[in-house]
Amino acid sequence: LGLADVSRSVYWDLIATCAHMIFTVWPVAVVISINRTFETSYLQYRCLDRPDKCSCLREQTLLGSIPFVVDIFIYIYLVISVLESSFYYLAVEYNRGLRILRKVFFTIWGIMTALAIDVVLTVLIFIFLGMLMHPLRVTPYALAVVGVAANGVALYMKQTRFQERVTRAVQKRITQFRGKLSRIVPPLLLEVMLRKNVRQAFHHEGLSVPRITGNVIIYCLVLVLVYAFLFVGFNAFTDPRDTVAAVINSSVVVAIAVCAQQTVAKDGEEEDVKEKIEVTQEKVIANLKKVFDMVTRQVLMAKQLFIQMQRAKGYDVSGLGESMSDEEEDRPTTESTYSDTDEIRPHGPQRS
């Protein structure tokens, strides 16, 4: 989920598997839903004005064959998806055949996703166009679309601003011990470790771009489910052609959007935000310190091993100083200071 090279626990493996399944299935669900709706509507209205309805229903038309063709394409996609997922999770050796299968899978997935996005955009366009013909009936749906989109954008901007503020706070803390670490860890290695582990720590705290995007998508899906529940109630208990009912329904839709924005997508009080930033940056720094403590201990152990090897060969290593005492080794290495002017001077074999 954004960090493929990081080992995951069983819990995160389960989440990653669910994410893979959603990634594979969501375009199919959208296309199947719209395909069934199109097929039902076409059969219902194509023979509406013809006196010979039985003969009309038996006729084969090009437009009527579209749902059948789409169904065939969906079945092909599902078969290829099952094969690709099976070979992936069974860890089958990646050979030329699997390479071709994966390319075919991503090609068909791209076509299916483009078709799903096109269908969704078409439905949204017709919702807004329907306001011109049936404003009382369609206005609540249009307001729901606007509410979901506005809340999604507001939540993304909120979490992005929070990420930027936490990043600045973490960078200030990192500069405090960067100089100490640079005396122990080579600068190039230090920069690579900082960049990778900061990214991983932010991902763990839900502040990476994949995690933020996932949170926004889940939030929008929850709003869609809430609106779906409301619209079922509207259609069951109100008359969509009544003006008063339409105004009340639209007001309820707007109220849900405003409440959601005030509850989730709105920035809190400045003091609460600062406190949350402080807590988050402490967690990030704590994770970084664990990593750098381990790395610096390994570097110091390697240095001590190198000193011992040089002494065994008879070189003068007095410039490197004596090895650390047990008390120094037990201290956190990120709080220690070490001289960067030490050097090894070959002095020849020692005489007895």
C-alpha positions in Angstrom: 0.0 0.0 0.0 2.6 2.6 -1.1 5.5 0.8 0.5 5.9 -2.5 -1.3 9.5 -3.0 0.0 8.4 -2.9 3.7 7.6 -6.2 5.5 4.0 -6.3 6.5 2.2 -8.1 9.4 -0.7 -10.5 8.8 -3.1 -7.7 9.6 -1.6 -5.5 6.9 -1.4 -8.4 4.5 -5.1 -8.8 4.9 -5.7 -5.1 4.3 -3.4 -5.2 1.2 -5.3 -8.2 -0.1 -8.7 -6.5 0.3 -7.2 -3.4 -1.4 -6.1 -5.6 -4.3 -9.6 -7.1 -4.6 -11.3 -3.7 -4.5 -8.8 -2.4 -7.1 -9.8 -5.3 -9.4 -13.5 -5.5 -8.8 -14.7 -1.9 -8.5 -14.8 -1.1 -12.3 -16.7 -4.3 -13.0 -19.3 -3.5 -10.4 -19.9 -0.1 -11.9 -20.1 -1.4 -15.5 -22.4 -4.3 -14.5 -24.8 -2.0 -12.7 -25.1 0.5 -15.5 -25.2 -2.3 -18.1 -28.2 -4.0 -16.4 -29.9 -0.6 -16.0 -29.4 0.2 -19.7 -30.7 -3.2 -20.8 -33.9 -2.9 -18.6 -34.6 0.6 -19.7 -34.0 -0.1 -23.4 -36.4 -3.1 -23.3 -39.0 -1.1 -21.5 -39.1 1.9 -23.8 -38.0 0.8 -27.3 -41.4 -0.8 -28.1 -43.5 1.7 -26.1 -45.1 3.4 -29.1 -45.4 0.4 -31.4 -48.6 -1.5 -31.8 -46.9 -4.8 -32.5 -45.0 -5.1 -29.3 -44.5 -8.9 -29.5 -42.8 -8.6 -32.9 -40.8 -5.6 -31.7 -39.5 -7.5 -28.7 -38.4 -10.3 -31.0 -36.4 -8.0 -33.2 -32.6 -8.0 -32.9 -31.1 -4.5 -33.0 -27.6 -3.3 -32.8 -28.3 -1.1 -29.8 -29.9 -4.0 -28.0 -26.9 -6.2 -28.5 -24.6 -3.8 -26.6 -25.4 -5.3 -23.1 -24.5 -8.8 -24.4 -21.2 -7.7 -25.8 -20.4 -5.9 -22.6 -21.2 -9.0 -20.6 -18.8 -11.1 -22.7 -16.1 -8.5 -22.1 -16.8 -8.6 -18.3 -16.5 -12.4 -18.3 -13.2 -12.3 -20.1 -11.9 -9.7 -17.7 -12.9 -11.7 -14.6 -11.3 -14.9 -16.0 -8.0 -13.0 -16.6 -8.2 -11.3 -13.2 -8.7 -14.7 -11.4 -5.7 -16.2 -13.3 -3.5 -13.1 -12.5 -4.4 -13.1 -8.8 -4.0 -16.8 -8.5 -0.5 -16.8 -9.9 0.4 -13.7 -7.8 -0.7 -15.1 -4.5 0.6 -18.6 -5.2 4.1 -17.0 -5.8 4.5 -18.8 -9.1 7.8 -18.1 -10.8 7.5 -15.0 -12.9 8.2 -16.1 -16.5 7.5 -14.9 -20.0 3.9 -16.2 -19.9 3.1 -14.5 -16.7 4.6 -11.3 -18.0 2.3 -11.4 -21.0 -0.7 -12.3 -18.7 0.0 -9.3 -16.5 0.3 -6.9 -19.4 -3.0 -8.2 -20.8 -4.6 -7.9 -17.3 -3.5 -4.2 -16.9 -4.6 -3.4 -20.5 -8.1 -4.8 -19.9 -8.2 -3.3 -16.5 -7.4 0.1 -18.0 -10.2 -0.3 -20.6 -12.7 -1.4 -17.9 -11.7 1.5 -15.6 -12.0 4.0 -18.4 -15.4 2.6 -19.3 -16.5 2.8 -15.6 -15.3 6.4 -15.3 -17.0 7.4 -18.5 -20.2 5.8 -17.3 -20.0 7.6 -14.0 -19.3 11.0 -15.6 -22.2 10.4 -18.1 -24.6 9.7 -15.2 -23.5 12.8 -13.4 -23.9 14.9 -16.5 -27.4 13.7 -17.0 -28.2 14.3 -13.3 -27.4 18.0 -13.8 -29.1 18.1 -17.2 -32.2 16.6 -15.6 -32.5 19.7 -13.4 -33.6 21.5 -16.5 -36.4 19.1 -17.2 -37.5 17.9 -13.8 -35.9 20.3 -11.2 -38.1 19.2 -8.3 -37.2 15.5 -8.8 -33.5 15.8 -9.7 -32.3 18.7 -7.5 -31.7 16.5 -4.4 -29.5 14.2 -6.4 -27.5 17.1 -7.9 -27.0 18.6 -4.4 -25.8 15.2 -3.1 -23.2 15.0 -5.9 -22.0 18.5 -5.1 -21.9 17.7 -1.3 -19.9 14.6 -1.8 -17.4 16.3 -4.1 -17.0 19.4 -1.8 -16.5 17.3 1.3 -14.0 15.1 -0.4 -12.0 18.1 -1.6 -12.2 19.7 1.9 -11.0 16.6 3.7 -8.1 16.2 1.2 -7.0 19.8 1.7 -7.3 19.5 5.5 -5.1 16.4 5.7 -2.6 17.8 3.2 -2.3 21.0 5.3 -1.8 18.9 8.4 0.8 16.8 6.6 2.7 19.9 5.6 2.7 21.3 9.1 3.9 18.0 10.6 6.6 17.8 7.9 7.9 21.2 8.9 7.9 20.3 12.6 9.7 17.0 12.0 12.3 18.6 9.8 13.1 21.0 12.6 13.6 18.1 15.0 15.7 16.2 12.6 18.2 19.0 12.2 18.8 18.8 15.9 20.5 15.4 15.8 21.5 15.4 12.1 24.9 16.8 13.0 25.5 14.2 15.7 24.5 11.3 13.4 26.7 12.6 10.5 29.8 12.0 12.7 28.9 8.3 12.9 26.9 7.5 9.8 28.2 8.4 6.3 26.4 11.5 5.0 25.1 9.8 1.9 23.7 6.8 3.9 22.3 9.2 6.4 20.3 11.1 3.8 19.0 7.9 2.2 17.9 6.6 5.6 16.3 9.8 6.6 14.3 10.1 3.3 13.1 6.5 3.4 12.3 6.2 7.1 10.6 9.6 7.2 8.4 8.5 4.4 7.7 5.2 6.1 6.9 6.9 9.4 4.5 9.3 7.7 2.8 6.4 6.0 2.5 4.6 9.3 0.8 7.7 10.8 -1.6 8.0 7.9 0.1 11.1 6.4 1.4 9.7 3.1 -0.4 10.5 -0.2 -1.8 6.9 -0.6 -3.1 6.9 2.9 -4.7 10.4 2.5 -6.2 9.4 -0.8 -7.6 6.2 0.7 -9.1 8.1 3.6 -10.8 10.5 1.3 -12.2 7.7 -0.9 -13.6 5.9 2.2 -15.1 9.1 3.5 -16.8 9.8 0.1 -18.1 6.2 0.0 -19.6 6.6 3.4 -21.4 9.8 2.3 -22.6 8.0 -0.8 -24.1 5.2 1.4 -25.8 7.8 3.7 -27.3 9.6 0.7 -28.4 6.3 -0.8 -30.2 5.5 2.4 -31.9 8.9 2.4 -33.0 8.6 -1.3 -34.6 5.2 -0.6 -36.5 6.9 2.2 -37.4 9.9 0.0 -38.8 7.7 -2.8 -40.7 5.5 -0.3 -42.3 8.2 1.9 -42.5 11.4 -0.2 -43.8 12.4 -3.6 -40.8 13.6 -5.7 -43.2 15.7 -7.8 -44.5 17.7 -4.8 -42.8 21.1 -4.3 -42.9 21.1 -0.5 -41.4 17.6 -0.4 -38.7 18.5 -2.9 -37.7 21.5 -0.9 -37.6 19.5 2.3 -35.6 16.7 0.7 -33.1 19.2 -0.8 -32.7 20.9 2.7 -32.0 17.5 4.3 -29.4 16.7 1.6 -27.7 20.1 2.2 -27.8 19.7 6.0 -26.1 16.3 5.7 -23.3 17.8 3.6 -22.8 20.7 6.0 -22.8 18.5 9.1 -20.3 16.1 7.5 -18.1 19.0 6.6 -18.2 20.6 10.1 -17.6 17.2 11.8 -14.9 15.7 9.7 -13.6 17.9 6.9 -13.3 21.2 8.8 -10.1 22.2 10.6 -10.5 22.2 14.3 -9.4 24.8 16.8 -5.9 26.0 16.4 -4.8 24.8 19.9 -6.2 21.3 19.2 -4.4 21.2 15.8 -1.1 22.3 17.4 -1.5 19.6 20.1 -2.2 17.0 17.4 0.8 18.1 15.4 3.0 17.8 18.5 1.7 14.3 19.3 2.2 13.2 15.7 5.7 14.6 15.3 6.7 12.9 18.6 5.5 9.6 17.2 7.4 10.1 14.0 10.6 11.2 15.8 10.3 8.2 18.2 10.1 5.8 15.2 13.1 7.5 13.6 15.2 7.4 16.8 14.6 3.6 17.1 15.9 3.1 13.6 18.9 5.4 14.0 19.8 4.0 17.4 20.0 0.6 15.8 22.0 1.8 12.8 24.5 3.8 14.9 25.0 0.9 17.2 25.9 -1.3 14.3 28.2 1.4 12.9 30.0 1.7 16.2 30.3 -2.1 16.6 31.8 -2.2 13.1 34.2 0.5 14.1 35.3 -1.4 17.2 35.7 -4.5 15.2 37.9 -2.6 12.7 40.0 -1.3 15.6 40.5 -4.8 16.9 41.5 -6.0 13.5 44.0 -3.2 13.0 45.5 -3.9 16.5 45.8 -7.6 15.6 47.8 -6.6 12.5 50.1 -4.5 14.6 49.0 -1.0 13.6 48.9 2.0 15.9 45.2 2.8 16.5 45.6 5.1 19.5 44.1 8.0 17.5 40.8 6.2 17.5 40.6 6.1 21.2 39.8 3.2 23.5 36.6 1.2 23.0 33.5 2.4 24.6 32.8 1.3 28.1 29.7 -0.7 28.9 28.0 2.4 30.2 28.5 4.3 27.0 27.2 1.4 24.9 24.0 1.3 26.9 23.3 5.0 26.2 21.2 6.0 23.2 23.6 6.6 20.4 21.6 9.4 18.9 22.5 11.5 22.0 26.3 10.7 21.8 29.0 12.7 20.1 32.0 11.3 18.4 35.1 12.9 16.9 35.3 13.0 13.1 39.0 13.7 13.1 40.1 10.2 14.1 42.5 8.5 11.7 44.5 5.3 11.5 48.2 5.6 11.2 50.2 2.5 10.1 53.1 2.3 12.5 54.6 -1.0 11.4 54.9 -4.2 13.5 55.4 -3.8 17.2 58.7 -5.1 18.7 58.6 -7.3 21.7 
